Amino acid sequence: MASILALDPGVTTGWATYKEDGDVVTGQFKGTHHQFWTLLSKFAPDVIVFEGFVYQRRHKVVLYPVEVIGIIKLYAEVKKVIELQQQTASQAKNLWTMDKLKKLGLWKEAQVHAMDATRHLLYYLVVTRGDRSWLENLRPDRMT
């Protein structure tokens, strides 16, 4: 399987990676556009999954996630990333609740954005790639 990087774009961008060894590693990033490009280069993913931007009428709209998405798309084009997959927040959050992430041992309390990226990663693995092992691990007879 290819190396996968899932992103929750924002002023603080959450990230989650998955490689052939099956480990999920997560974190959060806050920095300049150039530093974000460097982060993407460090991961050198074959697949990038990211949460798309949906405009919502509010008093104050933060458009910084759109800038981050632009960097993601440019990086994918320049580096010839094999697959670029955009998802909605509701797709990931509806399937991967906090309780499910806790049962899988992936929940990190203080890393909200990293957890959103983890949700996108798992949604991609299960729904797009068809890796149902993550759901199997949630079965009551598999839990300790």
DSSP file (Angstrom, degrees, kcal/mol; ACC not computed):
  #  RESIDUE AA STRUCTURE BP1 BP2  ACC     N-H-->O    O-->H-N    N-H-->O    O-->H-N    TCO  KAPPA ALPHA  PHI   PSI    X-CA   Y-CA   Z-CA
    1    1 A M              0   0    0      0, 0.0    19,-0.3     0, 0.0     3,-0.1   0.000 360.0 360.0 360.0 147.4    0.0    0.0    0.0
    2    2 A A        -     0   0    0     17,-0.1     2,-0.4     1,-0.1    16,-0.0  -0.254 360.0 -93.2 -72.5 161.9    1.1    3.5   -0.7
    3    3 A S        -     0   0    0     41,-0.2    43,-2.0    16,-0.1    44,-1.9  -0.671  45.7-157.1 -79.3 135.2    1.9    6.1    2.0
    4    4 A I  E     -Ab  18  47A   0     14,-2.8    14,-2.1    -2,-0.4     2,-0.5  -0.929  13.1-167.6-120.0 135.3   -1.1    8.1    2.8
    5    5 A L  E     -Ab  17  48A   0     42,-2.5    44,-2.7    -2,-0.4     2,-0.4  -0.989   6.9-165.4-122.1 122.8   -1.3   11.6    4.3
    6    6 A A  E     -Ab  16  49A   0     10,-3.2    10,-2.0    -2,-0.5     2,-0.4  -0.891  10.1-165.3-108.2 139.6   -4.7   12.9    5.5
    7    7 A L  E     -Ab  15  50A   0     42,-2.7    44,-1.6    -2,-0.4     8,-0.2  -0.962  26.0-161.8-131.6 141.6   -5.1   16.6    6.3
    8    8 A D  E     -A   14   0A   0      6,-2.5     6,-1.8    -2,-0.4   109,-0.1  -0.871  35.7-144.3-113.7  91.4   -7.6   18.8    8.1
    9    9 A P        +     0   0    0      0, 0.0     2,-0.3     0, 0.0     4,-0.1  -0.268  44.0 104.6 -66.2 139.3   -6.7   22.2    6.6
   10   10 A G  S    S-     0   0    0     54,-0.2     3,-0.2     1,-0.1    -2,-0.0  -0.977  87.1 -61.9 177.6-174.4   -6.9   25.3    8.8
   11   11 A V  S    S+     0   0    0      1,-0.3     2,-0.6    -2,-0.3    20,-0.3   0.917 140.2  33.1 -56.8 -42.1   -4.9   27.8   10.7
   12   12 A T  S    S-     0   0    0     18,-0.1     2,-0.6    -3,-0.1    -1,-0.3  -0.982  94.2-154.6-108.4 117.5   -3.9   24.8   12.7
   13   13 A T  E     - C   0  29A   0     16,-2.8    16,-2.4    -2,-0.6     2,-0.3  -0.824   2.1-147.0 -98.9 123.5   -3.7   21.9   10.2
   14   14 A G  E     -AC   8  28A   0     -6,-1.8    -6,-2.5    -2,-0.6     2,-0.3  -0.626  18.2-170.7 -84.3 147.1   -4.2   18.4   11.5
   15   15 A W  E     -AC   7  27A   0     12,-2.8    12,-2.1    -2,-0.3     2,-0.3  -0.984  13.8-177.3-139.0 151.6   -2.4   15.5    9.8
   16   16 A A  E     -AC   6  26A   0    -10,-2.0   -10,-3.2    -2,-0.3     2,-0.3  -0.982  11.2-160.0-145.7 134.2   -2.4   11.8   10.0
   17   17 A T  E     -AC   5  25A   0      8,-3.0     8,-1.6    -2,-0.3     2,-0.4  -0.845   6.4-171.6-117.8 154.5   -0.2    9.4    8.1
   18   18 A Y  E     +AC   4  24A   0    -14,-2.1   -14,-2.8    -2,-0.3     2,-0.2  -0.979   8.8 175.9-144.5 128.7   -0.5    5.7    7.3
   19   19 A K    >   -     0   0    0      4,-0.9     3,-2.5    -2,-0.4   -17,-0.1  -0.698  50.9 -83.1-124.5 179.5    2.2    3.5    5.7
   20   20 A E  T 3  S+     0   0    0    -19,-0.3   -18,-0.1     1,-0.3   -17,-0.0   0.737 120.0  69.2 -57.5 -25.6    2.5   -0.2    4.9
   21   21 A D  T 3  S-     0   0    0      2,-0.1    -1,-0.3     1,-0.1     3,-0.1   0.602 108.5-121.8 -72.4  -8.1    3.4   -1.1    8.4
   22   22 A G    <   +     0   0    0     -3,-2.5     2,-0.3     1,-0.3    -2,-0.1   0.409  64.1 139.2  87.3  -2.8   -0.1   -0.2    9.5
   23   23 A D        -     0   0    0     -4,-0.0    -4,-0.9     1,-0.0     2,-0.6  -0.562  42.6-149.3 -78.7 138.5    0.8    2.5   12.0
   24   24 A V  E     -C   18   0A   0     -2,-0.3     2,-0.4    -6,-0.2    -6,-0.2  -0.941  15.8-173.9-104.8 123.3   -1.2    5.7   12.2
   25   25 A V  E     -C   17   0A   0     -8,-1.6    -8,-3.0    -2,-0.6     2,-0.3  -0.967   7.3-173.6-119.3 134.6    0.9    8.7   13.3
   26   26 A T  E     +C   16   0A   0     -2,-0.4     2,-0.3   -10,-0.2   -10,-0.2  -0.834  13.6 142.4-128.8 162.3   -0.8   12.0   13.9
   27   27 A G  E     -C   15   0A   0    -12,-2.1   -12,-2.8    -2,-0.3     2,-0.3  -0.977  35.9-108.6-175.4-176.4    0.0   15.6   14.7
   28   28 A Q  E     -C   14   0A   0     -2,-0.3     2,-0.4   -14,-0.2   -14,-0.2  -0.960  21.7-157.4-133.0 150.3   -0.9   19.2   14.2
   29   29 A F  E     +C   13   0A   0    -16,-2.4   -16,-2.8    -2,-0.3     2,-0.3  -0.983  13.7 172.9-132.1 138.7    0.9   22.0   12.3
   30   30 A K        +     0   0    0     -2,-0.4     2,-0.3   -18,-0.2   -18,-0.1  -0.931  38.9  89.5-143.2 118.8    0.9   25.7   12.5
   31   31 A G        -     0   0    0    -20,-0.3    -2,-0.0    -2,-0.3     2,-0.0  -0.943  69.7 -38.9-178.4-163.3    3.3   27.8   10.4
   32   32 A T     >  -     0   0    0     -2,-0.3     4,-2.0     1,-0.1     5,-0.1  -0.237  54.4-106.2 -79.8 169.6    4.0   29.6    7.2
   33   33 A H  H  > S+     0   0    0      2,-0.2     4,-2.3     1,-0.2     5,-0.2   0.912 122.6  50.7 -60.8 -43.0    3.0   28.4    3.7
   34   34 A H  H  > S+     0   0    0      1,-0.2     4,-2.2     2,-0.2    -1,-0.2   0.907 108.9  50.8 -63.2 -42.0    6.6   27.5    3.0
   35   35 A Q  H  > S+     0   0    0      1,-0.2     4,-2.0     2,-0.2    -1,-0.2   0.858 108.9  52.4 -64.1 -34.6    6.9   25.5    6.2
   36   36 A F  H  X S+     0   0    0     -4,-2.0     4,-2.5     2,-0.2    -2,-0.2   0.918 107.8  50.8 -67.1 -42.6    3.7   23.7    5.3
   37   37 A W  H  X S+     0   0    0     -4,-2.3     4,-2.4     1,-0.2    -2,-0.2   0.911 109.7  51.4 -58.0 -42.9    5.2   22.8    1.8
   38   38 A T  H  X S+     0   0    0     -4,-2.2     4,-2.2     2,-0.2    -1,-0.2   0.891 107.8  52.3 -62.6 -39.9    8.3   21.5    3.7
   39   39 A L  H  X S+     0   0    0     -4,-2.0     4,-1.9     2,-0.2    -2,-0.2   0.935 109.4  48.8 -61.6 -46.3    6.0   19.4    5.9
   40   40 A L  H  X S+     0   0    0     -4,-2.5     4,-2.3     1,-0.2    -2,-0.2   0.915 111.2  50.8 -59.1 -42.2    4.4   17.9    2.8
   41   41 A S  H  < S+     0   0    0     -4,-2.4    -1,-0.2     1,-0.2    -2,-0.2   0.867 105.5  56.3 -63.6 -37.2    7.8   17.2    1.3
   42   42 A K  H  < S+     0   0    0     -4,-2.2    -1,-0.2     1,-0.2    -2,-0.2   0.909 112.9  40.4 -61.8 -42.3    8.9   15.5    4.5
   43   43 A F  H  < S-     0   0    0     -4,-1.9    -2,-0.2    -5,-0.1    -1,-0.2   0.833  85.1-167.5 -75.8 -32.3    6.0   13.0    4.3
   44   44 A A     <  -     0   0    0     -4,-2.3   -41,-0.2    -5,-0.2    -3,-0.1   0.910  19.8-164.1  43.4  57.5    6.3   12.6    0.5
   45   45 A P        -     0   0    0      0, 0.0   -41,-0.2     0, 0.0    37,-0.1  -0.309  30.9-152.2 -74.2 153.2    3.0   10.9    0.3
   46   46 A D  S    S+     0   0    0    -43,-2.0    37,-1.7     1,-0.3    36,-0.8   0.734  90.8  32.5 -85.4 -29.5    1.7    8.8   -2.6
   47   47 A V  E     -bd   4  83A   0    -44,-1.9   -42,-2.5    35,-0.2     2,-0.5  -0.990  67.8-164.9-130.5 134.9   -1.9    9.7   -1.6
   48   48 A I  E     -bd   5  84A   0     35,-2.4    37,-3.0    -2,-0.4     2,-0.4  -0.988   5.0-173.1-121.4 126.7   -3.2   12.9    0.0
   49   49 A V  E     +bd   6  85A   0    -44,-2.7   -42,-2.7    -2,-0.5     2,-0.3  -0.952  15.4 171.4-113.3 133.6   -6.7   12.9    1.5
   50   50 A F  E     -bd   7  86A   0     35,-2.5    37,-2.5    -2,-0.4     2,-0.5  -0.987  37.1-109.0-146.4 155.5   -8.0   16.3    2.7
   51   51 A E  E     - d   0  87A   0    -44,-1.6    37,-0.2    -2,-0.3    35,-0.1  -0.714  39.5-133.7 -82.1 125.7  -11.1   18.0    4.0
   52   52 A G        -     0   0    0     35,-2.8     2,-0.5    -2,-0.5    37,-0.2  -0.251  20.8-105.0 -73.3 166.0  -12.6   20.3    1.4
   53   53 A F        -     0   0    0     35,-0.1     2,-0.5    12,-0.1    -1,-0.1  -0.800  30.3-170.0 -96.2 132.2  -13.8   23.8    2.2
   54   54 A V        -     0   0    0     -2,-0.5     2,-0.3     2,-0.0    34,-0.0  -0.983  21.9-130.4-122.5 120.3  -17.5   24.6    2.5
   55   55 A Y        -     0   0    0     -2,-0.5     2,-0.4     6,-0.0     8,-0.0  -0.516  26.6-173.5 -70.4 130.8  -18.5   28.2    2.7
   56   56 A Q        -     0   0    0     -2,-0.3     2,-0.6     2,-0.0    -2,-0.0  -0.994  30.5-113.8-126.9 131.2  -21.0   28.8    5.6
   57   57 A R        +     0   0    0     -2,-0.4     2,-0.3     4,-0.0     3,-0.1  -0.488  57.4 145.2 -66.4 113.8  -22.7   32.1    6.1
   58   58 A R        -     0   0    0     -2,-0.6     3,-0.2     1,-0.1    -2,-0.0  -0.926  62.8-106.7-142.7 166.5  -21.3   33.4    9.4
   59   59 A H  S    S+     0   0    0     -2,-0.3     2,-0.5     1,-0.3    -1,-0.1   0.918 112.5  26.6 -61.3 -43.7  -20.4   36.7   10.9
   60   60 A K  S    S-     0   0    0     -3,-0.1     2,-0.5     2,-0.0    -1,-0.3  -0.978  74.1-166.7-126.3 119.3  -16.7   36.0   10.5
   61   61 A V        -     0   0    0     -2,-0.5     2,-0.6    -3,-0.2    -6,-0.0  -0.919   9.8-150.6-108.6 125.8  -15.5   33.6    7.8
   62   62 A V        -     0   0    0     -2,-0.5     4,-0.1     1,-0.1    -2,-0.0  -0.856  14.0-179.2 -95.4 119.1  -11.9   32.3    8.0
   63   63 A L    >>  +     0   0    0     -2,-0.6     3,-1.5     1,-0.2     4,-1.0   0.394  53.4 103.3 -99.6   1.9  -10.6   31.6    4.6
   64   64 A Y  H 3> S+     0   0    0      1,-0.3     4,-2.0     2,-0.2     3,-0.5   0.854  73.3  63.4 -55.3 -36.9   -7.1   30.4    5.6
   65   65 A P  H 3> S+     0   0    0      0, 0.0     4,-2.4     0, 0.0    -1,-0.3   0.844  97.7  57.6 -56.8 -30.7   -8.1   26.7    5.0
   66   66 A V  H <> S+     0   0    0     -3,-1.5     4,-2.0     2,-0.2    -2,-0.2   0.887 104.8  50.6 -66.1 -38.6   -8.6   27.6    1.3
   67   67 A E  H  X S+     0   0    0     -4,-1.0     4,-1.9    -3,-0.5    -1,-0.2   0.923 110.3  49.3 -63.2 -43.9   -5.0   28.8    1.1
   68   68 A V  H  X S+     0   0    0     -4,-2.0     4,-2.4     1,-0.2    -2,-0.2   0.909 109.3  51.9 -62.6 -42.1   -3.9   25.5    2.7
   69   69 A I  H  X S+     0   0    0     -4,-2.4     4,-2.7     1,-0.2    -1,-0.2   0.886 106.4  54.9 -62.3 -38.3   -6.0   23.5    0.2
   70   70 A G  H  X S+     0   0    0     -4,-2.0     4,-2.4     2,-0.2    -1,-0.2   0.904 108.5  47.9 -60.2 -41.6   -4.3   25.5   -2.6
   71   71 A I  H  X S+     0   0    0     -4,-1.9     4,-2.9     2,-0.2    -2,-0.2   0.904 110.7  51.9 -65.6 -41.4   -0.9   24.5   -1.3
   72   72 A I  H  X S+     0   0    0     -4,-2.4     4,-2.5     2,-0.2    -2,-0.2   0.941 112.2  45.4 -59.5 -47.8   -2.0   20.8   -1.1
   73   73 A K  H  X S+     0   0    0     -4,-2.7     4,-1.9     2,-0.2    -2,-0.2   0.898 114.1  48.1 -66.2 -40.6   -3.3   20.9   -4.7
   74   74 A L  H  X S+     0   0    0     -4,-2.4     4,-2.9    -5,-0.2     5,-0.3   0.931 111.6  50.2 -64.7 -45.1   -0.1   22.6   -6.0
   75   75 A Y  H  X S+     0   0    0     -4,-2.9     4,-3.0     1,-0.2     5,-0.2   0.934 110.1  50.5 -57.3 -46.9    2.1   20.1   -4.1
   76   76 A A  H  <>S+     0   0    0     -4,-2.5     5,-2.1    -5,-0.2     4,-0.5   0.881 113.8  45.5 -60.3 -38.9    0.2   17.2   -5.6
   77   77 A E  H  <5S+     0   0    0     -4,-1.9     3,-0.5     3,-0.2    -2,-0.2   0.937 116.8  42.8 -70.3 -47.4    0.5   18.6   -9.1
   78   78 A V  H  <5S+     0   0    0     -4,-2.9    -2,-0.2     1,-0.2    -3,-0.2   0.909 121.3  39.8 -66.7 -43.1    4.2   19.4   -8.8
   79   79 A K  T  <5S-     0   0    0     -4,-3.0    -1,-0.2    -5,-0.3    -2,-0.2   0.423 107.1-124.1 -89.7   1.2    5.2   16.2   -7.0
   80   80 A K  T   5 -     0   0    0     -4,-0.5    -3,-0.2    -3,-0.5    -4,-0.1   0.929  31.3-161.0  54.9  50.8    2.9   14.0   -9.1
   81   81 A V      < -     0   0    0     -5,-2.1    -1,-0.2    -6,-0.2   -35,-0.1  -0.413  17.3-131.7 -60.8 134.8    1.1   12.6   -6.2
   82   82 A I  S    S+     0   0    0    -36,-0.8     2,-0.4     1,-0.2   -35,-0.2   0.879  83.6  13.8 -60.6 -42.2   -0.7    9.4   -7.3
   83   83 A E  E     -d   47   0A   0    -37,-1.7   -35,-2.4     2,-0.0     2,-0.5  -0.999  55.4-168.9-143.3 136.5   -4.0   10.3   -5.8
   84   84 A L  E     -d   48   0A   0     -2,-0.4     2,-0.5   -37,-0.2   -35,-0.2  -0.986  16.4-173.6-124.4 118.0   -5.6   13.4   -4.4
   85   85 A Q  E     -d   49   0A   0    -37,-3.0   -35,-2.5    -2,-0.5     2,-0.4  -0.951   8.6-161.5-122.2 118.5   -8.9   12.7   -2.5
   86   86 A Q  E     +d   50   0A   0     -2,-0.5     2,-0.3   -37,-0.2   -35,-0.2  -0.815  15.8 177.8 -97.6 137.7  -11.2   15.5   -1.2
   87   87 A Q  E     -d   51   0A   0    -37,-2.5   -35,-2.8    -2,-0.4     2,-0.2  -0.867  26.7-112.3-131.8 165.2  -13.8   14.6    1.5
   88   88 A T     >  -     0   0    0     -2,-0.3     4,-1.5   -37,-0.2     5,-0.2  -0.652  24.4-120.6 -96.2 157.9  -16.4   16.4    3.5
   89   89 A A  H  > S+     0   0    0     -2,-0.2     4,-2.7     1,-0.2     5,-0.2   0.903 113.1  53.9 -60.7 -41.3  -16.2   16.9    7.2
   90   90 A S  H  > S+     0   0    0      1,-0.2     4,-2.4     2,-0.2     5,-0.3   0.853 101.7  58.3 -67.9 -33.7  -19.5   15.1    7.7
   91   91 A Q  H  > S+     0   0    0      1,-0.2     4,-1.3     2,-0.2    -1,-0.2   0.969 114.8  36.5 -56.2 -52.7  -18.4   12.0    5.8
   92   92 A A  H  X S+     0   0    0     -4,-1.5     4,-2.6     1,-0.2    -2,-0.2   0.918 119.4  46.8 -69.5 -44.9  -15.5   11.5    8.2
   93   93 A K  H  < S+     0   0    0     -4,-2.7    -1,-0.2     1,-0.2    -2,-0.2   0.837 108.7  54.6 -71.1 -32.3  -17.2   12.6   11.4
   94   94 A N  H  < S+     0   0    0     -4,-2.4     3,-0.2    -5,-0.2    -1,-0.2   0.871 117.8  34.8 -69.9 -34.9  -20.3   10.6   10.9
   95   95 A L  H  < S+     0   0    0     -4,-1.3     2,-0.8    -5,-0.3    -2,-0.2   0.881 120.4  47.0 -84.0 -40.2  -18.4    7.3   10.5
   96   96 A W  S  < S-     0   0    0     -4,-2.6    -1,-0.2    -5,-0.2    23,-0.1  -0.747  73.9-179.3-112.4  87.2  -15.6    7.9   12.9
   97   97 A T     >  -     0   0    0     -2,-0.8     4,-2.2    -3,-0.2     5,-0.2  -0.255  43.8-104.1 -76.1 167.3  -16.9    9.2   16.2
   98   98 A M  H  > S+     0   0    0      1,-0.2     4,-2.4     2,-0.2     5,-0.2   0.903 122.2  55.3 -57.4 -42.4  -14.7   10.0   19.2
   99   99 A D  H  > S+     0   0    0      1,-0.2     4,-2.3     2,-0.2    -1,-0.2   0.892 107.3  49.0 -61.1 -40.2  -15.8    6.8   20.9
  100  100 A K  H  > S+     0   0    0      2,-0.2     4,-1.7     1,-0.2    -1,-0.2   0.910 110.8  49.7 -66.7 -41.3  -14.7    4.7   17.9
  101  101 A L  H  <>S+     0   0    0     -4,-2.2     5,-2.7     1,-0.2     6,-0.9   0.888 110.7  51.0 -63.9 -37.3  -11.3    6.5   17.8
  102  102 A K  H ><5S+     0   0    0     -4,-2.4     3,-1.4     4,-0.2    -2,-0.2   0.918 107.4  52.7 -64.2 -43.2  -10.9    5.8   21.5
  103  103 A K  H 3<5S+     0   0    0     -4,-2.3    -1,-0.2     1,-0.3    -2,-0.2   0.830 109.3  49.6 -62.3 -31.9  -11.7    2.1   21.0
  104  104 A L  T 3<5S-     0   0    0     -4,-1.7    -1,-0.3    -5,-0.1    -2,-0.2   0.510 115.3-118.6 -83.8  -4.4   -9.0    1.9   18.4
  105  105 A G  T < 5S+     0   0    0     -3,-1.4    -3,-0.2    -4,-0.4    -2,-0.1   0.735  85.5 111.3  75.8  22.5   -6.6    3.6   20.8
  106  106 A L      < +     0   0    0     -5,-2.7    -4,-0.2    -6,-0.2     2,-0.2   0.548  38.9 115.4-104.0 -10.5   -6.1    6.5   18.4
  107  107 A W        -     0   0    0     -6,-0.9     2,-0.5    -9,-0.1    -9,-0.0  -0.412  39.0-174.3 -71.6 132.7   -7.8    9.4   20.4
  108  108 A K    >   -     0   0    0      3,-0.2     3,-1.7    -2,-0.2     7,-0.2  -0.965  15.0-151.7-125.2 111.8   -5.6   12.2   21.6
  109  109 A E  T 3  S+     0   0    0     -2,-0.5     3,-0.1     1,-0.3    -1,-0.1   0.838  90.1  43.0 -53.7 -46.3   -7.6   14.6   23.8
  110  110 A A  T 3  S+     0   0    0      1,-0.2     2,-0.4     2,-0.1    -1,-0.3   0.318  99.4  76.4 -89.7  10.1   -5.7   17.9   23.1
  111  111 A Q    <>  +     0   0    0     -3,-1.7     4,-2.2     1,-0.2    -3,-0.2  -0.558  47.0 158.9-123.3  68.8   -5.3   17.4   19.3
  112  112 A V  H  > S+     0   0    0     -2,-0.4     4,-1.7     1,-0.2    -1,-0.2   0.896  78.2  45.9 -57.0 -45.9   -8.7   18.2   17.8
  113  113 A H  H  > S+     0   0    0      1,-0.2     4,-2.1     2,-0.2   -99,-0.3   0.872 110.8  52.4 -70.6 -36.5   -7.4   18.9   14.3
  114  114 A A  H  > S+     0   0    0      1,-0.2     4,-2.1     2,-0.2    -1,-0.2   0.868 108.1  52.6 -64.6 -35.7   -5.2   15.8   14.3
  115  115 A M  H  X S+     0   0    0     -4,-2.2     4,-2.2     2,-0.2    -2,-0.2   0.869 106.9  51.9 -69.1 -35.3   -8.3   13.7   15.2
  116  116 A D  H  X S+     0   0    0     -4,-1.7     4,-1.9     2,-0.2    -2,-0.2   0.908 110.0  49.1 -65.6 -40.0  -10.2   15.2   12.3
  117  117 A A  H  X S+     0   0    0     -4,-2.1     4,-2.4     2,-0.2    -2,-0.2   0.886 109.2  53.2 -63.8 -37.8   -7.3   14.2   10.0
  118  118 A T  H  X S+     0   0    0     -4,-2.1     4,-2.7     2,-0.2     5,-0.2   0.900 106.2  52.9 -63.6 -41.0   -7.4   10.7   11.5
  119  119 A R  H  X S+     0   0    0     -4,-2.2     4,-2.5     1,-0.2    -1,-0.2   0.915 109.9  48.1 -59.3 -43.3  -11.1   10.5   10.8
  120  120 A H  H  X S+     0   0    0     -4,-1.9     4,-2.3     2,-0.2    -2,-0.2   0.896 111.2  51.0 -65.3 -39.7  -10.4   11.4    7.1
  121  121 A L  H  X S+     0   0    0     -4,-2.4     4,-2.5     2,-0.2    -2,-0.2   0.951 113.3  43.8 -61.4 -49.9   -7.6    8.9    6.9
  122  122 A L  H  X S+     0   0    0     -4,-2.7     4,-2.6     2,-0.2     5,-0.3   0.874 111.7  53.6 -66.5 -37.7   -9.8    6.1    8.3
  123  123 A Y  H  X>S+     0   0    0     -4,-2.5     4,-2.8    -5,-0.2     5,-0.8   0.937 111.1  47.1 -60.6 -45.2  -12.8    7.0    6.2
  124  124 A Y  I  X>S+     0   0    0     -4,-2.3     5,-2.4     3,-0.2     4,-0.7   0.933 113.1  48.1 -61.1 -47.0  -10.5    6.8    3.1
  125  125 A L  I  <5S+     0   0    0     -4,-2.5     6,-2.9     3,-0.2    -2,-0.2   0.914 121.5  34.6 -62.0 -43.0   -9.1    3.5    4.2
  126  126 A V  I  <5S+     0   0    0     -4,-2.6     4,-0.3     4,-0.2    -2,-0.2   0.945 129.7  28.1 -79.8 -50.2  -12.5    1.9    4.9
  127  127 A V  I  <5S+     0   0    0     -4,-2.8    -3,-0.2    -5,-0.3    -2,-0.1   0.937 131.0  30.5 -83.0 -48.6  -14.8    3.5    2.3
  128  128 A T  I  <<S+     0   0    0     -5,-0.8    -3,-0.2    -4,-0.7    -4,-0.1   0.926 132.4  31.1 -79.6 -45.1  -12.5    4.3   -0.6
  129  129 A R  S   <S-     0   0    0     -5,-2.4    -3,-0.2    -6,-0.2    -4,-0.2   0.653  99.2-129.9 -88.6 -16.6   -9.9    1.5   -0.3
  130  130 A G        +     0   0    0     -6,-0.4     2,-1.4    -4,-0.3    -4,-0.2   0.748  48.9 155.9  75.8  23.7  -12.3   -1.0    1.2
  131  131 A D    >   +     0   0    0     -6,-2.9     3,-0.9    -7,-0.2     4,-0.2  -0.676  11.6 173.5 -85.5  90.8  -10.1   -2.0    4.2
  132  132 A R  T >>  +     0   0    0     -2,-1.4     4,-2.3     1,-0.2     3,-0.6   0.472  54.9  94.4 -80.1  -1.4  -12.8   -3.2    6.6
  133  133 A S  H 3> S+     0   0    0      1,-0.3     4,-1.9     2,-0.2    -1,-0.2   0.835  79.5  59.9 -60.4 -31.3  -10.2   -4.4    9.1
  134  134 A W  H <4 S+     0   0    0     -3,-0.9    -1,-0.3     1,-0.2     4,-0.2   0.876 108.0  44.0 -64.8 -35.8  -10.7   -1.1   10.9
  135  135 A L  H X4 S+     0   0    0     -3,-0.6     3,-1.7    -4,-0.2     4,-0.4   0.872 108.8  57.3 -74.2 -37.5  -14.4   -1.8   11.4
  136  136 A E  H >< S+     0   0    0     -4,-2.3     3,-1.5     1,-0.3    -2,-0.2   0.866  98.8  61.1 -58.8 -36.0  -13.6   -5.4   12.4
  137  137 A N  T 3< S+     0   0    0     -4,-1.9    -1,-0.3     1,-0.3    -2,-0.2   0.619  98.2  58.9 -68.3 -11.4  -11.4   -4.0   15.2
  138  138 A L  T <  S+     0   0    0     -3,-1.7    -1,-0.3    -4,-0.2    -2,-0.2   0.544  76.7 116.7 -92.9  -8.9  -14.5   -2.3   16.7
  139  139 A R  S X> S-     0   0    0     -3,-1.5     3,-2.3    -4,-0.4     4,-0.6  -0.335  75.1-122.3 -61.4 140.4  -16.5   -5.5   17.1
  140  140 A P  G >4 S+     0   0    0      0, 0.0     3,-0.9     0, 0.0    -1,-0.1   0.830 111.2  57.2 -55.5 -35.3  -17.2   -6.2   20.8
  141  141 A D  G 34 S+     0   0    0      1,-0.2    -2,-0.1     3,-0.0    -4,-0.1   0.582 105.6  52.4 -74.5  -6.5  -15.5   -9.6   20.7
  142  142 A R  G <4 S+     0   0    0     -3,-2.3    -1,-0.2    -6,-0.1     2,-0.2   0.526  91.9  92.8-100.5 -10.1  -12.3   -7.9   19.6
  143  143 A M    <<        0   0    0     -3,-0.9    -5,-0.1    -4,-0.6   -39,-0.1  -0.568 360.0 360.0 -89.3 148.1  -12.2   -5.3   22.4
  144  144 A T              0   0    0     -2,-0.2    -1,-0.1     0, 0.0    -3,-0.0   0.445 360.0 360.0 -91.0 360.0  -10.3   -5.8   25.6
